[in-house]
Amino acid sequence: MKRLFLVMIAILMVIPLWAQEGGSEKGFSAGLNLGTDLLPNPDTGVMESWSKLGLRPDLALGKFGVGLDLTLRFQLYPDPNDNTKIIRVYEPDWIPQAGSNVFDLYLPKILYVRYGLREVDPIYVKLGSISDFSLGNGLIVSDYANTRFLPDRRIFGLQLGVDGAAFRVPYIGMEVLTGNLTKFDVIGGRVYLRPLAFLGKSLLGRLQVGATAVLDQDPLLYFDNSSNTYASTSPAYVLGADLTLPLLTGQLISLVSYVEGAREMNDALGAVAGIRGRVLGFIRYGAEARYFQEGFIPAYFDTNYDLYRAERFDYIQTTPPGDFNMGWLAKIGFDLFQEKILFTAALDGPLAPIPSVASDNASAYPHLKGSFFLKEGLIGGISFSGNYEKYFIGRADSNVFADLINPTDAVIGMDVNYKTGATLLTLHYTYKWDPSKNSGAGGFDVSSSLSVSVQF
């Protein structure tokens, strides 16, 4: 074991020399990754530390790019009572487990394949990990991600956008999403029209009329239903429409106005009217007036949807539409020092007191989402990213300010990086509330990893 450790150290010392000599020609680069992940034991489910050794080649040619994630996770001398067994490979990475197939395992070895960039190119496509995909103005799909199970499991998804302007038909466009290409569980898209596009870049020429539809064919896909917590399942779906009009499009000041409405599978309705934009180029803002029927879940497909899809499905399946209630949303953010520092925060809630009796109605409670990024270069080789999302503020503790920092019903993530030369040290940590744990009483899932990677 000591010899292996010394070999790894030697590799870390030698590869930076290759990097200095060779460089990255024609957009090719690769990284060697060494570290540990906290993963469930395939036999017992107990969280254990597993070593990893990975290679991540990356090729970029113009608008096209592809990256691979070839990682081997293992334990050295896994049985302290048996020195004849030197290594144990983490089998769930290579052998299909219950409910999975070879495509679930081997497609995610492709880290990503992309052509073009969203909001930059009229045609773009990305396959692989999805981190922040929204449709329309976010009432139905808001910052959807299929990365919630990392580092345990990587999921291979698709996002695609086509603007008819690329074919000299600026009157129509579309965006398409699927969270998992091997399952086609979450699939959806938005088609939009610019009915007055013949007016060019004038105010009315920028008007968009959109229609959104999203379907989850298997809401219990990632939920262990061996205890028959949920008697049955059926597809969950949300339909919606929107009007979006960019009023100001300057670099210093921008302003987009919109209205959007949606209907969920239990016939509950929701509608928003809002604005968003920038001030002085670096300050981001947004505000909404909201009108939701009881039983309606705003941003049904959000960042943490894969974590809470079973609970949301159960709520929407068992809750008929109720009374309408007014609500609000406010967003603020900024990016400084040429986007070396980025901060965003969004807070929404009802225009009504917090329920005196605990409820599963998400729109009856305040909800907070925030993120902070410090990019490399401002403080030497240090970079940092952190995110915090808290649902049902005031349900676990009637003191809203105390409950705001209570990790119950929250998802917390953090990445700390330190780069020196071609070597990058990364610490990853995620703390997630899981309402299905402890027979429905709830509990926490913790995932972490520590790695050293070398780019060459």
C-alpha positions in Angstrom: 0.0 0.0 0.0 2.9 2.3 0.8 4.4 1.5 -2.6 1.2 2.4 -4.4 1.0 5.7 -2.5 4.6 6.6 -3.5 3.8 5.7 -7.1 0.8 8.1 -7.0 3.0 10.9 -5.6 5.5 10.3 -8.3 2.8 10.6 -11.0 1.6 13.9 -9.5 5.2 15.2 -9.7 6.0 14.0 -13.2 2.8 14.9 -15.1 3.0 18.6 -14.5 6.4 18.4 -16.4 4.6 16.8 -19.3 2.0 19.5 -19.2 4.7 22.2 -19.4 6.4 20.5 -22.3 3.5 19.5 -24.4 0.7 22.0 -23.9 -2.8 21.5 -25.3 -2.8 21.4 -29.1 -6.0 21.6 -31.1 -8.0 22.0 -28.0 -7.1 18.7 -26.4 -6.5 18.3 -22.7 -6.7 15.6 -20.1 -6.7 15.3 -16.4 -5.5 12.6 -14.0 -7.7 12.4 -10.9 -6.7 10.8 -7.6 -8.8 10.9 -4.4 -11.6 9.4 -2.3 -15.4 9.3 -2.5 -17.9 8.5 0.3 -20.0 5.7 -1.2 -22.5 3.1 0.0 -21.2 -0.4 0.3 -22.8 -2.5 -2.4 -23.5 -5.3 0.0 -24.5 -3.5 3.2 -25.5 0.0 2.1 -23.2 1.5 4.8 -21.3 4.6 3.7 -17.6 3.9 3.2 -14.5 5.6 1.8 -13.4 4.4 -1.6 -10.2 5.4 -3.4 -10.5 6.6 -7.0 -8.1 6.9 -10.0 -9.5 8.5 -13.1 -8.6 10.0 -16.4 -10.6 12.8 -18.0 -9.7 13.5 -21.6 -11.3 16.5 -23.2 -11.4 17.6 -26.8 -12.7 21.0 -28.1 -12.8 21.9 -31.8 -14.7 25.1 -32.4 -18.3 24.7 -31.3 -17.9 21.0 -30.8 -16.6 19.5 -27.5 -16.5 16.0 -25.9 -15.2 14.9 -22.6 -14.8 11.4 -21.0 -14.8 10.3 -17.3 -12.8 7.1 -17.0 -12.7 6.6 -13.2 -11.9 3.4 -11.3 -13.1 3.4 -7.7 -11.7 0.8 -5.4 -10.6 -0.3 -1.9 -7.1 -1.6 -1.1 -7.0 -4.6 1.2 -10.7 -4.3 1.9 -10.7 -7.2 4.4 -8.3 -6.6 7.3 -8.5 -10.3 8.1 -7.6 -11.4 4.6 -4.3 -10.1 3.2 -4.6 -12.2 0.0 -7.3 -9.9 -1.4 -5.4 -6.8 -2.4 -8.0 -4.8 -4.2 -11.8 -4.6 -4.4 -13.4 -2.6 -7.4 -16.6 -0.7 -6.8 -18.9 -3.0 -8.8 -21.9 -0.6 -9.2 -19.7 1.4 -11.5 -19.2 -1.5 -13.9 -21.9 -4.2 -13.3 -25.6 -3.3 -13.6 -27.4 -3.4 -10.3 -31.2 -4.0 -9.8 -33.2 -1.6 -12.0 -30.2 -0.5 -14.2 -28.7 -1.7 -17.4 -25.4 -1.4 -19.3 -26.5 2.0 -20.8 -27.1 3.4 -17.3 -23.5 2.5 -16.5 -21.5 3.2 -19.6 -23.2 6.2 -21.2 -22.2 8.4 -18.2 -18.6 7.5 -18.9 -19.1 10.2 -21.5 -18.9 13.3 -19.3 -20.4 15.4 -22.0 -20.9 16.0 -25.8 -21.8 19.5 -26.9 -22.2 21.6 -29.9 -22.7 25.3 -29.4 -23.6 27.2 -26.3 -27.0 28.0 -24.8 -28.0 31.7 -25.1 -25.1 32.2 -27.5 -25.6 30.0 -30.5 -29.0 29.6 -32.3 -28.4 25.8 -32.4 -26.9 24.0 -29.4 -27.0 20.5 -28.0 -25.5 19.0 -24.9 -25.5 15.4 -23.8 -24.3 14.4 -20.3 -24.6 16.2 -17.0 -27.3 19.0 -16.8 -26.8 21.6 -14.0 -29.2 24.5 -14.5 -31.7 24.1 -17.3 -34.9 26.2 -17.3 -37.8 26.4 -19.7 -39.7 29.7 -20.2 -39.6 31.8 -17.1 -39.2 29.0 -14.6 -42.7 28.4 -13.4 -42.5 24.7 -14.5 -38.8 24.0 -15.1 -36.4 26.1 -13.0 -32.7 25.3 -13.0 -33.3 21.5 -13.4 -30.3 19.3 -12.7 -29.6 15.6 -13.1 -26.4 15.8 -11.0 -28.0 15.4 -7.5 -26.6 11.8 -7.0 -23.0 12.7 -7.6 -20.5 11.3 -6.8 -22.4 8.1 -6.2 -24.1 8.1 -9.6 -23.8 10.0 -12.8 -26.8 10.4 -15.1 -26.7 11.0 -18.9 -29.2 13.6 -20.1 -29.9 15.8 -23.1 -30.7 19.5 -23.6 -31.3 20.9 -27.1 -32.2 24.2 -28.5 -33.0 25.4 -32.0 -33.8 28.9 -33.0 -35.4 29.3 -36.4 -33.3 32.3 -37.0 -30.5 29.9 -37.9 -32.5 28.9 -40.9 -33.7 32.5 -41.6 -37.1 31.6 -40.1 -37.0 33.8 -36.9 -40.7 33.2 -36.2 -40.2 29.9 -34.3 -37.9 28.1 -32.0 -37.8 25.3 -29.4 -35.9 23.8 -26.5 -36.0 20.1 -25.5 -34.9 18.3 -22.3 -34.6 14.8 -21.0 -33.0 14.1 -17.7 -32.0 10.5 -18.4 -31.4 9.3 -22.0 -31.4 5.7 -20.9 -34.8 5.9 -19.1 -36.5 8.8 -20.9 -38.2 9.5 -17.5 -38.3 13.3 -17.4 -38.9 14.6 -21.0 -40.3 18.0 -22.0 -39.8 21.1 -24.0 -40.9 24.5 -25.0 -42.0 25.8 -28.4 -42.1 29.5 -28.9 -43.3 31.8 -31.6 -42.2 35.3 -32.5 -45.4 36.3 -34.3 -44.1 39.8 -35.1 -40.6 38.9 -36.0 -41.0 40.7 -39.3 -40.7 43.9 -37.3 -37.0 43.1 -36.7 -35.4 44.1 -33.4 -38.1 46.5 -32.5 -40.0 46.1 -29.2 -42.9 44.1 -30.6 -40.5 42.1 -32.9 -39.0 40.6 -29.8 -42.3 39.3 -28.4 -42.4 35.5 -27.6 -45.4 33.3 -27.2 -44.4 30.0 -25.7 -46.0 26.7 -24.8 -44.4 24.2 -22.4 -45.1 20.5 -21.6 -43.1 18.3 -19.3 -43.7 14.6 -18.4 -42.2 12.3 -15.8 -43.0 8.8 -16.9 -41.7 7.2 -13.7 -41.9 9.5 -10.6 -40.6 6.7 -8.3 -37.6 5.9 -10.5 -35.0 6.8 -7.8 -37.1 5.8 -4.8 -36.8 2.5 -3.0 -40.4 1.5 -2.8 -39.7 -2.0 -1.4 -41.8 -1.1 1.7 -44.7 -0.1 -0.6 -44.8 3.4 0.7 -46.6 4.4 -2.4 -49.3 2.0 -3.6 -49.2 2.9 -7.2 -47.6 5.3 -9.7 -48.6 7.0 -12.9 -46.9 9.6 -15.1 -46.7 13.2 -13.7 -47.1 16.1 -16.1 -47.3 19.8 -16.2 -48.6 22.0 -19.1 -48.1 25.7 -19.4 -48.0 28.8 -21.6 -46.2 32.2 -21.5 -45.8 35.6 -23.0 -42.3 37.0 -22.8 -41.3 40.5 -23.9 -37.8 41.9 -23.6 -38.4 45.7 -23.0 -34.7 46.8 -22.7 -31.8 44.9 -24.1 -28.8 47.2 -23.3 -25.6 45.9 -21.8 -25.9 48.3 -18.8 -29.6 48.0 -18.3 -31.9 45.2 -19.4 -35.5 44.4 -18.6 -37.7 41.4 -19.5 -41.4 41.3 -18.6 -43.4 38.1 -18.7 -46.6 36.3 -17.7 -46.8 32.5 -17.4 -49.4 30.0 -16.4 -49.4 26.3 -15.7 -51.7 23.4 -15.0 -50.5 20.3 -13.1 -51.8 16.7 -13.3 -54.2 17.3 -10.4 -55.8 20.2 -12.3 -54.3 22.7 -9.9 -53.5 26.0 -11.6 -50.7 28.6 -11.1 -49.8 31.9 -12.7 -47.1 34.5 -12.4 -46.4 38.0 -13.7 -42.9 39.3 -13.4 -39.8 41.1 -14.5 -36.1 40.3 -14.6 -32.9 41.9 -15.9 -29.7 43.7 -15.0 -28.7 47.1 -13.7 -25.2 48.6 -14.4 -24.3 45.4 -16.1 -23.3 43.5 -12.9 -26.5 43.6 -10.7 -29.2 41.0 -11.5 -32.7 41.4 -10.3 -36.1 39.8 -10.6 -39.6 40.0 -9.0 -42.9 38.2 -9.5 -46.5 38.4 -8.3 -47.8 34.9 -7.9 -51.3 33.4 -7.9 -51.4 29.7 -7.0 -54.2 27.3 -6.3 -53.7 25.0 -3.3 -52.3 21.8 -4.6 -50.0 23.6 -7.1 -46.2 23.1 -6.8 -44.3 26.0 -8.3 -41.1 25.1 -10.3 -42.2 21.4 -10.1 -39.0 20.4 -12.0 -36.4 22.3 -10.1 -32.7 21.7 -9.2 -33.5 19.1 -6.5 -36.4 17.4 -8.4 -34.6 14.0 -8.5 -34.3 14.0 -4.7 -37.9 14.8 -4.0 -39.8 13.6 -7.0 -41.6 10.7 -5.1 -42.9 13.1 -2.4 -44.0 15.7 -4.9 -45.8 13.0 -6.9 -47.6 11.7 -3.8 -48.7 15.2 -2.8 -50.0 16.1 -6.2 -51.7 12.8 -6.7 -53.5 13.0 -3.4 -54.3 16.7 -3.2 -57.2 18.1 -5.2 -57.2 21.8 -6.3 -58.2 24.2 -3.5 -58.4 27.9 -2.9 -56.3 30.4 -4.8 -53.7 32.4 -2.8 -51.4 35.3 -3.6 -47.6 35.0 -3.3 -44.4 36.8 -4.3 -40.9 36.2 -5.4 -37.8 38.4 -5.2 -34.3 37.8 -6.7 -31.0 39.6 -6.4 -27.5 38.9 -7.6 -24.3 40.4 -8.7 -21.1 39.5 -10.5 -17.9 41.4 -9.7 -14.3 41.6 -10.9 -15.1 40.3 -14.4 -17.3 37.6 -13.0 -14.7 36.3 -10.5 -17.3 36.7 -7.8 -20.9 35.7 -8.4 -23.8 35.7 -5.9 -27.5 35.0 -6.4 -30.4 34.7 -4.0 -34.1 34.1 -4.5 -36.8 34.2 -1.8 -40.4 33.4 -2.4 -43.5 32.8 -0.3 -47.2 33.4 0.3 -49.0 36.6 1.2 -50.5 34.8 4.2 -49.4 33.5 7.6 -47.5 30.3 7.9 -49.9 27.4 8.5 -50.5 26.7 12.2 -50.8 23.0 11.3 -47.8 21.5 9.3 -48.7 21.1 5.7 -47.0 19.5 2.6 -48.2 22.4 0.5 -44.9 23.9 -0.7 -46.4 27.2 -1.8 -47.8 27.8 1.7 -44.2 28.3 3.1 -41.3 30.6 2.2 -38.6 29.1 0.1 -34.9 30.3 -0.2 -32.3 29.5 -2.8 -28.8 31.0 -2.9 -25.4 30.4 -4.4 -22.0 31.9 -4.2 -19.0 31.4 -6.5 -15.4 32.6 -6.1 -13.4 31.8 -9.3 -9.7 31.2 -9.5 -7.5 34.2 -9.9 -8.9 36.6 -7.4 -7.3 34.9 -4.4 -4.4 33.1 -5.9 -5.3 29.5 -6.9 -8.3 29.3 -4.5 -11.8 28.9 -5.9 -15.0 28.1 -4.1 -18.7 27.3 -4.9 -21.5 27.0 -2.4 -25.2 26.6 -2.6 -28.1 26.5 -0.2 -31.7 25.7 -0.8 -34.3 25.6 1.9 -37.9 24.4 1.5 -40.9 24.8 3.9 -39.3 27.6 6.0 -41.2 27.8 9.2 -42.6 24.2 9.2 -40.0 22.6 11.4 -39.6 25.7 13.7 -42.2 28.4 13.9 -39.4 30.9 14.4 -38.7 31.7 10.7 -35.3 33.1 11.2 -34.2 30.1 13.3 -35.7 27.7 10.8 -33.9 29.5 8.0 -30.6 27.9 9.1 -32.1 24.6 10.2 -30.8 22.0 7.7 -34.2 20.1 7.8 -35.8 20.3 4.4 -32.6 21.8 3.0 -29.9 20.9 0.4 -26.4 22.2 1.1 -23.5 21.9 -1.3 -19.9 23.1 -1.3 -16.7 22.7 -3.4 -13.4 24.1 -2.3 -10.5 24.0 -4.8 -6.8 25.0 -4.6 -4.7 25.0 -7.8 -1.0 25.2 -8.0 0.6 24.8 -11.4 -1.2 22.0 -13.2 -2.4 20.3 -9.9 -5.8 20.9 -8.5 -6.9 19.9 -5.0 -10.7 19.6 -4.6 -13.0 19.0 -1.6 -16.6 18.3 -2.3 -19.4 18.1 0.3 -23.2 17.7 0.0 -25.7 17.6 2.8 -29.2 16.6 1.7 -32.5 16.2 3.6 -34.2 12.9 2.7 -37.9 12.9 3.9 -38.2 9.1 3.2 -35.6 8.1 5.8 -36.5 6.7 9.2 -39.9 5.4 8.2 -40.9 8.8 6.8 -39.7 10.8 9.7 -36.8 12.1 7.6 -33.0 12.1 7.9 -29.9 13.3 6.2 -27.8 12.0 3.4 -24.1 13.1 3.3 -21.8 12.7 0.4 -18.2 13.9 0.2 -15.1 13.4 -1.9 -11.5 14.6 -1.8 -9.4 14.5 -4.9 -6.2 15.7 -6.5 -6.2 16.2 -10.3 -3.5 17.1 -12.7 -4.2 18.7 -16.1 -1.9 18.0 -19.0 
